[in-house]
């Protein structure tokens, strides 16, 4: 496999930061919302962003071996 360029790594790292921020934000919303359906939605959103973060992280690690 080809290694990622510096620019590609920077873009992926920026995306990682965004995914982490979105997961944190959605998780903080869970604690502020009393409506069960909205809480569940925020939990799903937080989990989706966390999963995206993990997937990007794995991709970066695999490509730079």
N, C-alpha and C positions, 0 to 999 in steps of 0.2 A: 504494500500500500504506500502511496505517496504521502509524505508528511505535509501538514498544513503550512501555508505561508504565514508569515508574521501577521499580515493583514487579516487573513481568515481567522487566525487565533484571536486577534483583538476583537473581531466582530462576534465570535462565539463567546468570548469572555464577557463582552458587554451584554449579550443575550442572556448569559447565565445570571448576571447581576439583575437584569430586568425580571427574569423568572423568579429569582429569590425574593425580590421586592414585592412582586405581585402575590406570591404565596404568603408572605408575611402580612401584607395588607388584607388579603381575603381572610386569613386566620384571625386577624384582629377584629374584623367585622363580625365574625362569629360571636365574639364575646360582647358585642354591643347590641346585637339584634335579638329581640324576644320572639319574633314570629318563627315558629318551627320550620316552615317551608323555606323561608329566606335563610335561616341558619343552615339548613341542610344544603341549600344552593351554594352558600359561601364556603361550606366545608368541602363540597365537591370541587369548586373552583380552586380552593387552596391546594387540594390534593392533586388536581390536574397540573397546576403550575409546579408543584413539587416534583411530580413525575417527569414533566418536561425538563426541569433542572437536572434531574438525575440522568435522563437520556442524553442531554447535551454534554454533560460531564463525562459520561461513558464514551461518547463519540470522540471527544477531545483526547481522552486517555488512549483509546484504541488507535487513533490516527497518528499519534506521536510516539509510538513505540518503535 
